[in-house]
Amino acid sequence: MAETTTTVPSPTYLKESKPTRQRLLSLDVLRGITIIGMIVVNTPGSWSYVYPPLQHAEWHGLTPTDLVFPFFLFMVGISITLALGRRVESGTPLKGVVTKIVKRFFIIYALGLFLALFPAFDFENLRYVGVLPRIAVVYLVCSLLFLKLSWRRVAWLSGITLVAYWLAMVLIPVPGVGLANLEPGTNLAAWLDELLVPGRMYRVTWDPEGFLSTFPAIVTGFTGVLTGYWLRSSQTVERKIIGMMVAGVLACLVGYLWHQFFPVNKNLWSSSYVLVSSGMALLLLGTLYWFIDVKHYRSWTPFFVAFGMNAITAYVLHGTLIDAFHIPVNEAGETLRGSSFQGLVQLGLLPELASFVWALLYLLLCFIPVWIMYRRNIIVKI
């Protein structure tokens, strides 16, 4: 008997329009800008001297640094719609698509564990959650639900999740603490982290990439999925850009109104934070889309595209190469990173500026391999 294969049902938007297969250069540029921002904020010359915009907000509030991670998840969502949409359109068997999704989830998660272990490989103090593990989970959930839900159901599920998370955080009493609160270490998300998250946590008793806050982080991915639907629709380019800009402004406005009741907070990944960060991502992508993909102002883009086309490679590279700068260079135990930072200070730079310049020099070091890959059209696909 011949084997029967099940194909992925075509979403409504694929029936309504003929999707564009051309790669969105603006998306690569936005991804590149984001990974560049991540490298710069993660590798200052000295953590004792960092400009405030290059630091995360201590608790409530938002800095440019707090936009890096949600921008990544937003772009993960867009990539899901663009990549899986093409597979859906071609009639790829459902089993093959799901297998690919699950395989990619495990690879991204394993890379996250590798970075957490490198270079000491101390398994007893392994942190099982983190940036890449959260990206892996968001990718898995958003991809599987993309195959099953229409864009309208994705939108409804996103809204319900954000409201439910808000109500849970402000209404459910915290066991052992008492009333619901949004303070660090004593809120509901922190209590669940201590109860459910295995291994070492970033803040000892709780983790900013912990269990409960992963749900609104998935919604950040969904905002990218919805943006991908819009980009693949039959709307004119002008309407697509206007739609992104209007949606971005509305998301920011609603987010900051919500901030009065559920403050913008990256550590909690609050519902208002989801809306504000996704709104800003929409505004930036809409602007880049207009200038790069519509008006073709592209002469300045290669530096960013080099990072954007191999973002995971650049991320892993920056997370491993930095350990070479932690090698002691003298009997006092001063590291290569510390001595080179002090060298910049001795040249007459203020400590904060020296720390920033060091980060830029490290960025250029990471740029060399990704530029070679870009020039040779090498893209590492997971």
Secondary structure as the mmCIF struct_conf table of DSSP 4:
data_model
#
loop_
_struct_conf.conf_type_id
_struct_conf.id
_struct_conf.beg_label_comp_id
_struct_conf.beg_label_asym_id
_struct_conf.beg_label_seq_id
_struct_conf.end_label_comp_id
_struct_conf.end_label_asym_id
_struct_conf.end_label_seq_id
HELX_LH_PP_P HELX_LH_PP_P1 ALA A 2 THR A 4
HELX_LH_PP_P HELX_LH_PP_P2 THR A 6 THR A 6
STRN STRN1 THR A 7 THR A 7
HELX_LH_PP_P HELX_LH_PP_P3 VAL A 8 PRO A 11
HELX_RH_AL_P HELX_RH_AL_P1 THR A 12 GLU A 16
BEND BEND1 SER A 17 SER A 17
BEND BEND2 GLN A 22 GLN A 22
HELX_RH_AL_P HELX_RH_AL_P2 LEU A 25 ASN A 42
BEND BEND3 GLY A 45 GLY A 45
TURN_TY1_P TURN_TY1_P1 TRP A 47 SER A 48
BEND BEND4 TYR A 49 TYR A 49
HELX_RH_3T_P HELX_RH_3T_P1 PRO A 52 LEU A 54
BEND BEND5 GLN A 55 GLN A 55
BEND BEND6 GLU A 58 GLY A 61
HELX_RH_3T_P HELX_RH_3T_P2 PRO A 64 LEU A 67
HELX_RH_AL_P HELX_RH_AL_P3 VAL A 68 GLU A 89
TURN_TY1_P TURN_TY1_P2 SER A 90 GLY A 91
STRN STRN2 PRO A 93 PRO A 93
HELX_RH_AL_P HELX_RH_AL_P4 LEU A 94 LEU A 117
TURN_TY1_P TURN_TY1_P3 PHE A 118 ALA A 120
HELX_RH_3T_P HELX_RH_3T_P3 PHE A 123 ASN A 125
STRN STRN3 ARG A 127 ARG A 127
BEND BEND7 GLY A 130 GLY A 130
HELX_RH_AL_P HELX_RH_AL_P5 VAL A 131 LYS A 148
HELX_RH_AL_P HELX_RH_AL_P6 TRP A 151 LEU A 171
BEND BEND8 ILE A 172 ILE A 172
HELX_LH_PP_P HELX_LH_PP_P4 PRO A 173 PRO A 173
STRN STRN4 VAL A 174 VAL A 174
TURN_TY1_P TURN_TY1_P4 PRO A 175 VAL A 177
STRN STRN5 GLY A 178 GLY A 178
BEND BEND9 LEU A 179 LEU A 179
BEND BEND10 GLU A 183 GLU A 183
TURN_TY1_P TURN_TY1_P5 PRO A 184 THR A 186
BEND BEND11 ASN A 187 ASN A 187
HELX_RH_AL_P HELX_RH_AL_P7 LEU A 188 LEU A 196
STRN STRN6 GLY A 199 GLY A 199
TURN_TY1_P TURN_TY1_P6 TYR A 202 ARG A 203
BEND BEND12 VAL A 204 THR A 205
TURN_TY1_P TURN_TY1_P7 PRO A 208 GLU A 209
BEND BEND13 PHE A 211 PHE A 211
TURN_TY1_P TURN_TY1_P8 LEU A 212 SER A 213
HELX_RH_AL_P HELX_RH_AL_P8 THR A 214 LEU A 231
TURN_TY1_P TURN_TY1_P9 ARG A 232 ARG A 232
BEND BEND14 SER A 233 GLN A 235
HELX_RH_AL_P HELX_RH_AL_P9 VAL A 237 TRP A 258
TURN_TY1_P TURN_TY1_P10 HIS A 259 PHE A 261
BEND BEND15 PHE A 262 PHE A 262
TURN_TY1_P TURN_TY1_P11 LYS A 266 TRP A 269
HELX_RH_AL_P HELX_RH_AL_P10 SER A 271 LEU A 288
HELX_RH_PI_P HELX_RH_PI_P1 TYR A 289 VAL A 294
BEND BEND16 LYS A 295 LYS A 295
TURN_TY1_P TURN_TY1_P12 SER A 299 TRP A 300
HELX_RH_AL_P HELX_RH_AL_P11 PRO A 302 MET A 309
TURN_TY1_P TURN_TY1_P13 ASN A 310 ASN A 310
HELX_RH_AL_P HELX_RH_AL_P12 ALA A 311 LEU A 321
HELX_RH_3T_P HELX_RH_3T_P4 ILE A 322 HIS A 326
BEND BEND17 ILE A 327 ILE A 327
STRN STRN7 PRO A 328 PRO A 328
BEND BEND18 ASN A 330 ASN A 330
TURN_TY1_P TURN_TY1_P14 GLU A 331 ALA A 332
STRN STRN8 THR A 335 THR A 335
HELX_RH_AL_P HELX_RH_AL_P13 LEU A 336 GLN A 346
TURN_TY1_P TURN_TY1_P15 LEU A 347 GLY A 348
HELX_RH_AL_P HELX_RH_AL_P14 PRO A 351 ARG A 375
TURN_TY1_P TURN_TY1_P16 ARG A 376 ASN A 377
#
